[in-house]
Amino acid sequence: MTLASLVLEIRRRAAGMPQDVPRGSAIERAALEVLKDPGGPVERILAALVGISQGEAFDLSILDALTPETIGLLDSLAGEVANFDRRDELASAIAAALIKQP
């Protein structure tokens, strides 16, 4: 699974929730459903990126901020580093970069 398809699945599930559910809550619920048991490297990277895997308060607004271009670049990075078992370092670096952007 690619990061793009994973983000798309989260957004699809969120869009399918009742209209009275605020968008932020819908994204959060959908992400928790999809990432509750992150098995593959892409799932683990995304879970670490939004903070789910670390047991800390997570920031799912990152998912809304990701443009298609950013997702494509992240997919490329994820593919490169997944083979070298450095997923946590990648996710931490990307999260730090996203937070620092204006």
FIVOTI-236472 format. One line per field, with one value per atom (N, C-alpha, C, O): residue in one letter; atom name; x, y, z. Coordinates in pm, 1 decimal. Layout:
% residues N
residu <- [a / ...] .
atome <- [CA / ...] .
c1 <- [X / ...] .
c2 <- [Y / ...] .
c3 <- [Z / ...] .
//
This chain:
% residues 102
residu <- [m / m / m / m / t / t / t / t / l / l / l / l / a / a / a / a / s / s / s / s / l / l / l / l / v / v / v / v / l / l / l / l / e / e / e / e / i / i / i / i / r / r / r / r / r / r / r / r / r / r / r / r / a / a / a / a / a / a / a / a / g / g / g / g / m / m / m / m / p / p / p / p / q / q / q / q / d / d / d / d / v / v / v / v / p / p / p / p / r / r / r / r / g / g / g / g / s / s / s / s / a / a / a / a / i / i / i / i / e / e / e / e / r / r / r / r / a / a / a / a / a / a / a / a / l / l / l / l / e / e / e / e / v / v / v / v / l / l / l / l / k / k / k / k / d / d / d / d / p / p / p / p / g / g / g / g / g / g / g / g / p / p / p / p / v / v / v / v / e / e / e / e / r / r / r / r / i / i / i / i / l / l / l / l / a / a / a / a / a / a / a / a / l / l / l / l / v / v / v / v / g / g / g / g / i / i / i / i / s / s / s / s / q / q / q / q / g / g / g / g / e / e / e / e / a / a / a / a / f / f / f / f / d / d / d / d / l / l / l / l / s / s / s / s / i / i / i / i / l / l / l / l / d / d / d / d / a / a / a / a / l / l / l / l / t / t / t / t / p / p / p / p / e / e / e / e / t / t / t / t / i / i / i / i / g / g / g / g / l / l / l / l / l / l / l / l / d / d / d / d / s / s / s / s / l / l / l / l / a / a / a / a / g / g / g / g / e / e / e / e / v / v / v / v / a / a / a / a / n / n / n / n / f / f / f / f / d / d / d / d / r / r / r / r / r / r / r / r / d / d / d / d / e / e / e / e / l / l / l / l / a / a / a / a / s / s / s / s / a / a / a / a / i / i / i / i / a / a / a / a / a / a / a / a / a / a / a / a / l / l / l / l / i / i / i / i / k / k / k / k / q / q / q / q / p / p / p / p] .
atome <- [N / CA / C / O / N / CA / C / O / N / CA / C / O / N / CA / C / O / N / CA / C / O / N / CA / C / O / N / CA / C / O / N / CA / C / O / N / CA / C / O / N / CA / C / O / N / CA / C / O / N / CA / C / O / N / CA / C / O / N / CA / C / O / N / CA / C / O / N / CA / C / O / N / CA / C / O / N / CA / C / O / N / CA / C / O / N / CA / C / O / N / CA / C / O / N / CA / C / O / N / CA / C / O / N / CA / C / O / N / CA / C / O / N / CA / C / O / N / CA / C / O / N / CA / C / O / N / CA / C / O / N / CA / C / O / N / CA / C / O / N / CA / C / O / N / CA / C / O / N / CA / C / O / N / CA / C / O / N / CA / C / O / N / CA / C / O / N / CA / C / O / N / CA / C / O / N / CA / C / O / N / CA / C / O / N / CA / C / O / N / CA / C / O / N / CA / C / O / N / CA / C / O / N / CA / C / O / N / CA / C / O / N / CA / C / O / N / CA / C / O / N / CA / C / O / N / CA / C / O / N / CA / C / O / N / CA / C / O / N / CA / C / O / N / CA / C / O / N / CA / C / O / N / CA / C / O / N / CA / C / O / N / CA / C / O / N / CA / C / O / N / CA / C / O / N / CA / C / O / N / CA / C / O / N / CA / C / O / N / CA / C / O / N / CA / C / O / N / CA / C / O / N / CA / C / O / N / CA / C / O / N / CA / C / O / N / CA / C / O / N / CA / C / O / N / CA / C / O / N / CA / C / O / N / CA / C / O / N / CA / C / O / N / CA / C / O / N / CA / C / O / N / CA / C / O / N / CA / C / O / N / CA / C / O / N / CA / C / O / N / CA / C / O / N / CA / C / O / N / CA / C / O / N / CA / C / O / N / CA / C / O / N / CA / C / O / N / CA / C / O / N / CA / C / O / N / CA / C / O / N / CA / C / O / N / CA / C / O / N / CA / C / O / N / CA / C / O / N / CA / C / O / N / CA / C / O / N / CA / C / O / N / CA / C / O / N / CA / C / O / N / CA / C / O / N / CA / C / O] .
c1 <- [84.4 / 0.0 / 89.2 / 192.3 / 48.7 / 124.2 / 66.3 / -47.0 / 144.2 / 96.5 / -24.0 / -119.5 / -18.7 / -129.5 / -259.2 / -363.8 / -253.4 / -374.6 / -423.6 / -544.0 / -331.8 / -368.8 / -438.7 / -541.8 / -382.8 / -445.4 / -580.4 / -676.5 / -588.6 / -714.8 / -820.1 / -935.7 / -782.1 / -876.0 / -925.5 / -1044.0 / -836.3 / -876.9 / -974.8 / -1078.3 / -942.5 / -1031.0 / -1164.7 / -1268.6 / -1163.5 / -1287.8 / -1378.4 / -1498.8 / -1318.3 / -1396.7 / -1452.6 / -1566.8 / -1372.1 / -1417.6 / -1534.2 / -1630.0 / -1526.2 / -1633.2 / -1762.1 / -1870.9 / -1750.4 / -1867.9 / -1938.0 / -2040.8 / -1883.9 / -1946.8 / -2063.4 / -2069.2 / -2156.2 / -2272.4 / -2231.8 / -2126.5 / -2317.1 / -2288.8 / -2276.7 / -2212.9 / -2337.3 / -2331.0 / -2197.8 / -2173.3 / -2113.1 / -1980.9 / -1885.8 / -1867.3 / -1824.8 / -1731.2 / -1616.5 / -1576.2 / -1564.8 / -1461.6 / -1340.6 / -1288.3 / -1295.7 / -1180.0 / -1203.7 / -1116.1 / -1322.2 / -1357.2 / -1368.0 / -1327.5 / -1423.3 / -1437.5 / -1300.7 / -1278.3 / -1209.1 / -1072.7 / -1006.0 / -940.2 / -1023.3 / -962.0 / -1014.4 / -936.5 / -1144.9 / -1204.1 / -1155.5 / -1117.0 / -1158.1 / -1116.5 / -969.5 / -933.9 / -885.0 / -741.6 / -719.2 / -637.8 / -790.6 / -775.0 / -819.8 / -758.5 / -926.5 / -972.4 / -865.7 / -831.9 / -814.4 / -719.9 / -585.1 / -519.9 / -543.2 / -408.4 / -404.9 / -301.3 / -516.6 / -519.0 / -416.6 / -359.2 / -393.2 / -290.8 / -200.3 / -212.5 / -109.0 / -24.7 / 69.7 / 168.1 / 38.2 / 117.5 / 230.4 / 341.9 / 203.2 / 304.4 / 387.4 / 353.3 / 496.0 / 583.5 / 515.0 / 540.6 / 428.6 / 361.9 / 265.1 / 256.3 / 193.3 / 101.6 / 178.8 / 135.3 / 292.8 / 373.4 / 430.7 / 438.0 / 471.2 / 524.0 / 414.7 / 438.1 / 295.9 / 188.0 / 144.5 / 117.8 / 137.1 / 100.9 / 202.4 / 165.1 / 329.8 / 433.6 / 428.3 / 451.0 / 398.6 / 392.5 / 286.6 / 310.0 / 171.0 / 64.4 / 67.9 / -10.6 / 157.6 / 176.9 / 96.6 / 99.4 / 25.4 / -57.4 / 27.8 / -6.9 / 137.8 / 217.5 / 296.5 / 346.7 / 308.5 / 391.8 / 311.5 / 368.4 / 179.9 / 96.5 / 83.6 / 40.2 / 120.9 / 111.3 / -12.7 / -81.4 / -40.0 / -150.7 / -113.2 / -7.3 / -199.5 / -164.8 / -234.3 / -335.1 / -178.1 / -225.1 / -266.4 / -184.0 / -395.7 / -443.7 / -470.2 / -505.8 / -453.3 / -466.1 / -357.0 / -368.9 / -250.9 / -144.6 / -202.8 / -161.0 / -299.0 / -357.3 / -428.7 / -422.9 / -496.2 / -564.2 / -465.3 / -493.9 / -350.0 / -250.7 / -169.4 / -103.7 / -172.9 / -92.4 / -151.7 / -265.2 / -74.5 / -116.1 / -80.9 / -0.3 / -140.2 / -102.9 / 46.7 / 105.8 / 107.6 / 250.9 / 331.3 / 427.4 / 290.7 / 359.7 / 344.6 / 440.0 / 225.8 / 201.7 / 289.3 / 344.6 / 302.1 / 388.5 / 533.4 / 601.3 / 580.9 / 718.6 / 737.4 / 839.0 / 639.2 / 648.3 / 647.7 / 718.0 / 567.2 / 567.3 / 705.8 / 753.5 / 769.7 / 904.5 / 1002.5 / 1081.4 / 996.9 / 1084.8 / 1057.4 / 1150.0 / 930.1 / 893.6 / 946.1 / 996.2 / 934.4 / 984.9 / 1134.8 / 1185.5 / 1205.5 / 1350.5 / 1397.9 / 1490.8 / 1334.7 / 1386.5 / 1323.6 / 1378.9 / 1210.7 / 1146.0 / 1236.8 / 1235.0 / 1314.9 / 1405.4 / 1522.6 / 1589.1 / 1548.6 / 1662.1 / 1620.5 / 1702.3 / 1491.2 / 1437.9 / 1463.3 / 1502.7 / 1440.3 / 1457.6 / 1327.1 / 1327.9 / 1215.4 / 1083.7 / 1059.8 / 1006.7 / 1097.8 / 1071.8 / 1147.7 / 1094.2 / 1271.9 / 1351.1 / 1290.7 / 1286.7 / 1243.9 / 1181.5 / 1055.8 / 1036.8 / 970.8 / 845.8 / 872.8 / 804.5 / 969.3 / 1003.1 / 1053.9 / 1016.8 / 1137.9 / 1192.1 / 1082.5 / 1079.3 / 993.5 / 886.1 / 789.5 / 747.6 / 753.8 / 662.5 / 722.8 / 652.7 / 851.2 / 917.6 / 916.5 / 897.0 / 937.2 / 938.0 / 798.3 / 784.3 / 695.8 / 558.6 / 517.8 / 449.3 / 558.0 / 521.2 / 588.7 / 529.9 / 710.4 / 786.7 / 741.4 / 773.8 / 667.0 / 621.7 / 521.2 / 439.5 / 525.9 / 429.6 / 290.1 / 197.3] .
c2 <- [-117.4 / 0.0 / 124.2 / 128.1 / 222.9 / 347.4 / 446.4 / 431.4 / 545.8 / 651.1 / 722.3 / 756.6 / 743.9 / 810.3 / 731.4 / 789.4 / 600.7 / 519.6 / 513.6 / 507.1 / 515.7 / 514.1 / 644.2 / 641.5 / 757.4 / 887.3 / 897.1 / 947.7 / 849.4 / 849.7 / 766.4 / 807.8 / 651.3 / 566.3 / 636.1 / 628.8 / 703.1 / 776.8 / 887.4 / 903.6 / 962.9 / 1072.0 / 1018.1 / 1079.9 / 903.6 / 843.1 / 801.8 / 827.3 / 737.8 / 695.7 / 815.8 / 813.3 / 920.9 / 1042.0 / 1106.3 / 1152.7 / 1109.0 / 1168.5 / 1088.4 / 1143.1 / 959.6 / 873.9 / 878.1 / 813.0 / 953.5 / 963.6 / 1061.2 / 1146.4 / 1049.8 / 1139.5 / 1287.2 / 1325.0 / 1369.2 / 1511.9 / 1587.5 / 1692.7 / 1534.9 / 1606.0 / 1583.7 / 1644.6 / 1497.8 / 1475.3 / 1580.3 / 1585.6 / 1664.3 / 1764.2 / 1697.9 / 1585.7 / 1768.6 / 1711.7 / 1663.5 / 1555.5 / 1742.0 / 1701.7 / 1570.8 / 1484.4 / 1556.8 / 1433.0 / 1315.7 / 1203.7 / 1343.0 / 1236.6 / 1187.2 / 1066.8 / 1281.5 / 1242.8 / 1162.8 / 1062.0 / 1208.2 / 1139.2 / 997.1 / 902.9 / 981.5 / 847.2 / 756.4 / 641.7 / 810.1 / 729.7 / 688.9 / 574.3 / 782.9 / 751.2 / 647.2 / 556.3 / 660.4 / 561.8 / 423.5 / 323.3 / 417.1 / 288.9 / 226.5 / 108.8 / 306.9 / 256.2 / 223.4 / 126.6 / 304.3 / 290.3 / 221.1 / 222.1 / 160.8 / 100.6 / -11.3 / -28.1 / -86.7 / -191.9 / -172.6 / -245.2 / -75.2 / -49.2 / -166.0 / -185.9 / -242.4 / -361.3 / -339.2 / -386.3 / -268.2 / -247.0 / -122.6 / -42.1 / -107.7 / 7.5 / 141.2 / 237.0 / 150.0 / 276.2 / 312.0 / 428.2 / 213.4 / 238.9 / 285.0 / 376.1 / 222.4 / 261.6 / 402.1 / 478.8 / 435.3 / 569.6 / 674.1 / 774.0 / 651.4 / 749.0 / 758.4 / 867.9 / 645.0 / 646.9 / 726.7 / 803.0 / 709.3 / 785.8 / 933.5 / 1020.6 / 961.3 / 1098.9 / 1179.6 / 1294.9 / 1119.7 / 1192.5 / 1170.3 / 1230.7 / 1084.8 / 1067.6 / 956.2 / 940.9 / 878.1 / 770.8 / 663.3 / 612.0 / 629.2 / 515.9 / 545.2 / 452.8 / 672.1 / 706.2 / 728.6 / 763.8 / 708.6 / 723.8 / 867.8 / 893.3 / 961.0 / 1101.9 / 1160.5 / 1093.2 / 1284.8 / 1351.7 / 1364.2 / 1416.9 / 1315.9 / 1317.9 / 1433.0 / 1485.5 / 1471.3 / 1586.3 / 1540.3 / 1530.3 / 1512.3 / 1462.7 / 1574.2 / 1547.1 / 1699.1 / 1809.2 / 1798.5 / 1856.1 / 1725.0 / 1701.4 / 1633.9 / 1663.4 / 1543.5 / 1473.5 / 1569.6 / 1553.0 / 1669.9 / 1768.0 / 1861.0 / 1913.8 / 1881.0 / 1973.1 / 1911.3 / 1983.4 / 1780.6 / 1713.8 / 1735.5 / 1696.2 / 1797.9 / 1815.0 / 1688.5 / 1608.0 / 1670.1 / 1552.7 / 1547.5 / 1439.6 / 1663.2 / 1667.1 / 1620.9 / 1545.1 / 1667.5 / 1628.2 / 1479.5 / 1412.2 / 1428.9 / 1285.6 / 1204.7 / 1101.9 / 1250.6 / 1181.5 / 1180.3 / 1078.2 / 1293.4 / 1300.0 / 1209.9 / 1141.5 / 1210.3 / 1124.7 / 977.1 / 896.0 / 943.2 / 804.7 / 765.2 / 655.1 / 855.6 / 827.5 / 807.4 / 713.0 / 896.8 / 884.4 / 756.2 / 685.9 / 726.8 / 607.1 / 482.1 / 390.7 / 478.5 / 362.9 / 346.7 / 234.7 / 458.1 / 453.0 / 406.9 / 326.7 / 457.0 / 426.5 / 302.7 / 247.8 / 258.4 / 141.0 / 19.2 / -65.7 / 11.7 / -102.1 / -96.8 / -198.0 / 20.3 / 35.6 / 41.9 / 71.8 / 13.2 / 5.6 / 133.9 / 128.6 / 248.6 / 377.6 / 455.8 / 578.0 / 385.7 / 448.2 / 552.4 / 659.7 / 523.2 / 617.7 / 747.7 / 855.6 / 737.8 / 857.9 / 940.8 / 1063.6 / 874.7 / 944.8 / 1016.6 / 1134.4 / 946.9 / 1007.0 / 1125.6 / 1227.5 / 1115.1 / 1226.6 / 1346.6 / 1460.2 / 1322.5 / 1431.8 / 1500.7 / 1623.5 / 1422.2 / 1479.9 / 1557.2 / 1667.4 / 1500.8 / 1571.2 / 1703.0 / 1804.0 / 1703.8 / 1827.0 / 1929.7 / 2048.7 / 1884.6 / 1976.5 / 2033.5 / 2152.1 / 1950.8 / 1998.3 / 2098.6 / 2196.3 / 2076.3 / 2166.2 / 2301.1 / 2403.5 / 2304.2 / 2428.8 / 2512.4 / 2630.9 / 2454.5 / 2531.8 / 2636.3 / 2610.1 / 2758.0 / 2864.0 / 2830.6 / 2908.5] .
c3 <- [0.0 / 0.0 / 0.0 / 67.2 / -74.7 / -78.4 / 21.6 / 67.4 / 54.2 / 143.5 / 81.3 / 151.1 / -49.5 / -118.8 / -103.6 / -74.5 / -122.8 / -111.2 / 33.4 / 58.2 / 127.1 / 268.4 / 308.3 / 375.5 / 267.2 / 296.6 / 227.2 / 285.3 / 104.3 / 31.2 / 104.1 / 113.7 / 154.6 / 229.0 / 355.4 / 387.9 / 426.3 / 546.7 / 509.4 / 574.1 / 406.1 / 362.7 / 312.4 / 335.7 / 243.8 / 193.5 / 309.3 / 308.2 / 408.8 / 525.1 / 600.1 / 646.1 / 612.4 / 681.9 / 607.1 / 669.0 / 475.6 / 394.7 / 403.9 / 385.8 / 431.7 / 441.8 / 576.7 / 595.3 / 670.0 / 802.2 / 797.4 / 708.7 / 892.0 / 892.8 / 890.1 / 941.3 / 829.7 / 812.3 / 944.5 / 949.9 / 1051.2 / 1179.6 / 1252.8 / 1356.9 / 1199.0 / 1257.7 / 1200.2 / 1078.6 / 1285.5 / 1234.4 / 1157.0 / 1187.8 / 1056.4 / 969.0 / 1048.0 / 1020.8 / 1145.2 / 1224.4 / 1297.6 / 1302.5 / 1354.0 / 1424.2 / 1327.7 / 1359.1 / 1209.5 / 1109.9 / 1063.8 / 1051.2 / 1038.7 / 997.5 / 1109.0 / 1083.1 / 1233.0 / 1346.5 / 1359.1 / 1373.7 / 1353.5 / 1364.1 / 1251.7 / 1274.5 / 1129.8 / 1014.7 / 1026.7 / 999.2 / 1067.6 / 1081.5 / 1189.8 / 1173.5 / 1299.3 / 1406.9 / 1361.9 / 1398.9 / 1282.1 / 1228.6 / 1138.0 / 1151.3 / 1047.2 / 947.9 / 1010.3 / 971.2 / 1107.4 / 1163.9 / 1300.1 / 1366.6 / 1342.9 / 1477.5 / 1492.4 / 1600.0 / 1388.1 / 1389.1 / 1268.5 / 1169.9 / 1275.1 / 1157.8 / 1130.6 / 1201.8 / 1026.9 / 997.6 / 900.3 / 922.6 / 792.7 / 690.8 / 718.7 / 805.3 / 644.9 / 668.1 / 643.9 / 716.8 / 543.5 / 514.4 / 627.1 / 667.0 / 677.9 / 789.6 / 912.7 / 983.1 / 938.7 / 1054.9 / 1038.4 / 1134.4 / 915.7 / 890.6 / 913.9 / 981.9 / 858.0 / 874.7 / 1020.4 / 1069.8 / 1089.9 / 1231.5 / 1312.5 / 1401.5 / 1281.8 / 1352.0 / 1313.8 / 1397.9 / 1188.2 / 1139.6 / 1213.4 / 1249.5 / 1235.7 / 1305.8 / 1456.6 / 1529.7 / 1503.8 / 1647.5 / 1710.6 / 1832.7 / 1632.0 / 1687.6 / 1752.1 / 1858.5 / 1689.7 / 1736.6 / 1862.9 / 1926.9 / 1900.0 / 2014.1 / 2141.3 / 2244.6 / 2135.5 / 2253.3 / 2300.2 / 2412.5 / 2215.2 / 2250.9 / 2184.9 / 2108.1 / 2215.3 / 2147.7 / 2000.8 / 1966.9 / 1915.5 / 1774.4 / 1703.8 / 1751.0 / 1589.1 / 1514.0 / 1375.5 / 1284.6 / 1360.7 / 1233.1 / 1133.3 / 1018.6 / 1175.0 / 1079.4 / 973.8 / 865.6 / 1004.9 / 907.0 / 783.4 / 671.5 / 802.5 / 688.4 / 594.8 / 473.0 / 650.1 / 566.3 / 497.2 / 389.7 / 558.0 / 502.2 / 388.9 / 313.8 / 375.8 / 273.8 / 134.6 / 107.6 / 47.7 / -91.2 / -168.6 / -122.0 / -286.2 / -366.7 / -397.3 / -400.4 / -419.7 / -448.0 / -326.6 / -339.7 / -208.2 / -85.2 / -60.9 / -21.9 / -83.7 / -64.8 / -159.6 / -120.6 / -283.8 / -380.1 / -335.3 / -346.0 / -285.2 / -235.7 / -113.8 / -101.4 / -24.2 / 94.2 / 55.6 / 115.8 / -45.6 / -94.8 / -143.9 / -116.3 / -216.8 / -266.7 / -152.1 / -152.5 / -54.2 / 61.8 / 139.1 / 179.8 / 158.7 / 234.6 / 165.5 / 230.9 / 34.2 / -40.2 / -27.3 / -19.6 / -24.8 / -14.0 / 123.8 / 133.7 / 229.7 / 363.3 / 426.5 / 521.8 / 376.0 / 435.6 / 429.4 / 518.5 / 324.7 / 309.7 / 406.8 / 429.1 / 464.8 / 555.1 / 701.0 / 788.1 / 728.5 / 865.2 / 945.3 / 1061.8 / 881.5 / 948.2 / 943.6 / 928.4 / 956.6 / 946.1 / 1053.7 / 1024.8 / 1177.0 / 1285.9 / 1266.6 / 1292.1 / 1221.7 / 1198.4 / 1085.4 / 1093.7 / 980.5 / 869.4 / 916.0 / 886.0 / 988.4 / 1034.3 / 1125.6 / 1115.2 / 1213.4 / 1303.5 / 1225.1 / 1254.5 / 1126.4 / 1046.0 / 965.1 / 956.2 / 906.6 / 827.3 / 915.6 / 880.0 / 1030.1 / 1121.1 / 1165.9 / 1171.8 / 1197.4 / 1238.9 / 1126.7 / 1151.4 / 1004.1 / 889.8 / 865.9 / 836.4 / 878.3 / 856.8 / 963.3 / 933.1 / 1085.4 / 1195.3 / 1178.5 / 1213.4 / 1126.2 / 1112.4 / 995.1 / 988.7 / 901.4 / 785.7 / 829.9 / 918.2 / 767.8 / 803.9 / 756.7 / 778.6] .
//
